[in-house]
Amino acid sequence: MSSDSHPHHPRRGVEEHNESDDYLQKRQLKTGTAGWLLLASLGVGYVISGDYSGWNFGLGQGGFGGLAIAAVIIAGMYLALVLGMAEMSSALPAAGGGYTFARRALGPWGGFATGTAILIEYAIAPAAIATFIGAYVESLNLFGIQDGWWVYLAAYAIFIGIHLAGVGEALKVMFVITGIALLGLVIFAISAIGQFDAANLTDIAVTDAAGASEWLPFGYLGIWAAIPFAIWFFLAIEGVPLAAEEAANPARNVPRGIIAGIAVLLVTCLTVLVLTPGAGGAAAMSESGNPLVEALGDGTMAKVVNYIGLAGLIASFFSIIYAYSRQLFALSRAGYLPTALSVTNSRKAPTLALVVPGVIGFALSLTGQGALLLNMAVFGAALSYVLMMVSHIVLRVRAPEMERPYRTPGGVVTTGFALVIAVLAVIATFLVDSVAALGCLIVFALFMAYFGLYSRHHLVANSPDEEFAALAAAEEELN
């Protein structure tokens, strides 16, 4: 598509221009480095810290029964979401992930809105995880370290540094750390079974809320309030398609990787959700910074799981840095955000896209408010799920002839179910912490204002995501 033929799109309210080959040369990722197994481990790595810490605050919102029901609903939503994303990633393999899908289905505004929601999620999630890393380091009493700002700083500096060295190295390191973290969950499960007592699941005092019982101590509303914490069991699995441009045979490997990833996470979710409060008591676990360790008490196994739990937190911290950098890279390369952010270094890693959100995340981690940051990340995630599932449905209706190497079982019924639950999840974030959700909404609005006032007049027509959309528009006009 030449810029002469389409210098302006009055119909879509955006203006595009072509950049030189040199512009795109400076914004290249390393292709073909990842097969489906590395992608699956990336998917599990994104999420696995959620098994070690964070989800348990949901016990304080819904009790064991409330959190368990929320987890079943959310597991269903994520399974449906992943099956929908597998189809879209096979049809549109580009580094933009959810933004690429929404850009193709909902136009530039919808694409940017989705990319922004994902960026909010991925910029804030590592900050929440950094606070959990601090809690684990402190409980290990490593070198007498107290949980402090310099633990967060060291985490960001070391792992951004590894990413700057290149994606092949980073993915292999992630694979190893994720494997160790999974081993930790196996050790935890074996140890916790011996201490399991069903009475521990219902040791939270029953309130006078509507529908309250020993299984639902906070009543029916507690189920809804527990939803953002149930999301922590799966949050960020949707980041697998962000590796599409760096994967070998992405149309085949990205769907396989994301589906394998969710299969593992369904098992780990069930294991941790039942055994942790069963061994340590729901009331005690509802306030713990490192629940798996505290559930096991003071023995040797607790120490082992504590060390490995640190690996789990690091795996997600490390992986999500990768995810935010690729999302920011794609939005910047296409001109939605300042183009300097997508310039890659000699190892084909996007330097500023790694560093800038890292600086913002570090500043947020200094608040030390893990649960608050967690809720903010969930708000961004749930909003992006709504937009991505709408994208799947729109593409099925408007572009039925589009080539889809993988097709979602159940089609729009599957993604329609995920859409309904995602809408409820967005509302639930306001229920848990209206300040966190409103703060995110304001940030989201500021991004959209930047797009409306400035960047939609400066989009790069020959960036991959814009070319996808231009080709699709041309095909639709021909048809």
Secondary structure, DSSP 8 states (H G I E B T S, - for coil): --TTT-S-BTTTTB-EE---HHHHHTT----S-B-HHHHHHHHHHHHTHHHHTTGGGGHHHHHHHHHHHHHHHHHHHHHHHHHHHHHHHHHS--TTTHHHHHHHHHHHHHHHHHHHHHHHHHHHHHHHHHHHHHHHHHHHTGGG--S-HHHHHHHHHHHHHHHHT-HHHHHHHHHHHHHHHHHHHHHHHHHHHTT--GGGGG-S---SSTT--SSSTTHHHHHHHHHHHHHTTTTTGGGGGGGGGGBSSHHHHHHHHHHHHHHHHHHHHHHHHHHHHHHH-HHHHTT-SSHHHHHHTTSHHHHHHHHHHHHHHHHHHHHHHHHHHHHHHHHHHTTSS-GGGG-B-TTS-BHHHHHHHHHHHHHHHTT--HHHHHHHHHHHHHHHHHHHHHHHHHHHHH-TTS--SS--TTHHHHHHHHHHHHHHHHHHHHHH-HHHHHHHHHHHHHHHHHHHHTGGGSEETTSHHHHHHHHHHHHHHH-
